[in-house]
């Protein structure tokens, strides 16, 4: 006599053929939802909303890395500001001794100092803008992961 199945017990399987890309896409979506491939496929094929399962530890680690990255960027920016201040101080020292040089030497030296200051300032501004944008994008990604569970 065959065994009687309990109601609601999953004991049946289906086999479908997929391309490599289709399989990878399904695996990726299941992973993003924090579900097994079977749970994801079952919910998707039955038209049920995908219930995301969040790994709080993973999200906390991402936020900690993001915070650490922000601190490193700010330390780097402080170092670059210090370099810029050093260049300005060097310029001021040069100006205080201007009577010891002929006008051609002074112009060449001041031009070189100005180019150096502009280069450091440009790098500083570019790095600062890039770091803020990167940090903001990472924060949005984390928030999107958290908020995605509210959507079917």
C-alpha positions as CSV (number, residue, x, y, z in Angstrom):
1,X,0.0,0.0,0.0
2,X,1.5,3.4,-1.0
3,X,2.3,5.9,1.7
4,X,-0.3,8.6,2.2
5,X,1.1,12.1,1.8
6,X,0.4,14.7,4.5
7,X,-1.5,17.7,3.3
8,X,0.9,20.6,2.5
9,X,4.0,18.4,2.5
10,X,6.2,19.0,-0.5
11,X,7.2,15.8,-2.1
12,X,6.8,16.4,-5.8
13,X,9.4,17.8,-8.2
14,X,9.4,19.3,-11.7
15,X,12.3,19.6,-14.1
16,X,12.7,22.5,-16.4
17,X,15.4,23.3,-19.0
18,X,17.1,26.7,-18.7
19,X,19.9,28.5,-20.5
20,X,23.0,29.2,-18.4
21,X,22.0,32.9,-18.3
22,X,18.5,32.1,-17.1
23,X,19.8,29.8,-14.4
24,X,22.3,32.4,-13.2
25,X,19.6,35.1,-13.2
26,X,17.3,33.0,-11.1
27,X,20.1,32.1,-8.7
28,X,21.1,35.8,-8.4
29,X,17.5,36.9,-7.7
30,X,17.0,34.1,-5.2
31,X,20.3,35.1,-3.4
32,X,19.3,38.8,-3.4
33,X,16.0,37.8,-1.8
34,X,17.7,35.6,0.7
35,X,15.8,32.6,-0.5
36,X,16.7,29.2,-1.9
37,X,16.3,28.7,-5.6
38,X,13.3,26.4,-4.9
39,X,11.6,28.9,-2.6
40,X,12.2,31.7,-5.1
41,X,11.0,29.6,-8.1
42,X,7.9,28.4,-6.2
43,X,6.9,31.9,-5.1
44,X,7.6,33.3,-8.6
45,X,5.7,30.7,-10.5
46,X,2.7,30.8,-8.2
47,X,2.5,34.5,-8.5
48,X,3.2,35.0,-4.8
49,X,5.1,38.0,-3.6
50,X,8.8,37.4,-2.9
51,X,9.4,37.7,0.8
52,X,12.9,39.0,1.2
53,X,14.9,37.6,4.2
54,X,17.5,40.0,5.4
55,X,20.7,39.0,6.9
56,X,21.0,41.6,9.6
57,X,24.6,40.7,10.3
58,X,25.6,41.1,6.6
59,X,23.8,44.5,6.5
60,X,25.5,45.6,9.7
61,X,28.9,44.6,8.3
62,X,28.2,46.5,5.1
63,X,27.3,49.6,7.1
64,X,30.5,49.2,9.3
65,X,32.6,49.0,6.1
66,X,30.9,52.0,4.7
67,X,31.5,54.0,7.9
68,X,35.2,52.9,7.9
69,X,35.5,53.9,4.2
70,X,34.1,57.3,5.0
71,X,36.6,57.8,7.9
72,X,39.4,56.8,5.6
73,X,38.3,59.3,3.0
74,X,38.1,62.0,5.5
75,X,41.6,61.2,6.8
76,X,42.8,61.3,3.3
77,X,41.1,64.6,2.7
78,X,42.7,66.0,5.9
79,X,46.1,64.9,4.6
80,X,45.5,66.6,1.3
81,X,44.4,69.8,3.0
82,X,47.6,69.8,5.0
83,X,49.6,69.4,1.8
84,X,47.7,72.4,0.3
85,X,48.4,74.4,3.5
86,X,52.1,73.5,3.3
87,X,52.2,74.7,-0.3
88,X,50.6,78.0,0.7
89,X,53.0,78.4,3.6
90,X,55.9,77.8,1.2
91,X,54.5,80.4,-1.1
92,X,54.2,82.9,1.8
93,X,57.8,82.2,2.8
94,X,58.9,82.7,-0.7
95,X,57.1,86.1,-0.9
96,X,58.7,87.2,2.4
97,X,62.2,86.7,0.8
98,X,61.2,88.2,-2.6
99,X,63.8,91.0,-2.3
100,X,66.6,88.3,-2.5
101,X,65.6,87.2,-6.0
102,X,65.4,88.9,-9.4
103,X,61.9,89.4,-10.8
104,X,62.2,86.6,-13.4
105,X,63.1,84.0,-10.7
106,X,60.2,85.2,-8.5
107,X,57.7,85.0,-11.4
108,X,58.9,81.5,-12.3
109,X,58.8,80.3,-8.7
110,X,55.4,81.8,-8.0
111,X,54.0,80.3,-11.2
112,X,55.3,76.9,-10.2
113,X,53.9,77.3,-6.7
114,X,50.5,78.4,-8.1
115,X,50.4,75.4,-10.4
116,X,51.3,73.1,-7.5
117,X,48.6,74.6,-5.3
118,X,46.0,74.3,-8.1
119,X,46.9,70.7,-8.8
120,X,46.6,69.7,-5.1
121,X,43.4,71.6,-4.7
122,X,42.0,70.0,-7.9
123,X,42.9,66.5,-6.7
124,X,41.4,67.3,-3.3
125,X,38.1,68.5,-4.7
126,X,37.9,65.5,-7.2
127,X,38.7,63.0,-4.5
128,X,36.2,64.5,-2.1
129,X,33.4,64.6,-4.6
130,X,34.1,61.0,-5.7
131,X,34.3,59.7,-2.1
132,X,31.0,61.3,-1.2
133,X,29.3,60.0,-4.3
134,X,30.6,56.5,-3.7
135,X,29.6,56.5,-0.1
136,X,26.1,57.8,-1.0
137,X,25.7,55.1,-3.7
138,X,26.7,52.4,-1.2
139,X,24.3,53.7,1.4
140,X,21.4,53.8,-1.2
141,X,22.3,50.2,-2.2
142,X,22.0,49.1,1.4
143,X,18.7,51.0,1.9
144,X,17.4,49.5,-1.3
145,X,18.2,46.0,0.0
146,X,16.3,46.8,3.3
147,X,13.4,48.4,1.6
148,X,13.0,45.8,-1.2
149,X,11.1,43.5,1.2
150,X,8.1,45.8,1.1
151,X,7.7,45.2,-2.7
152,X,6.0,42.2,-4.3
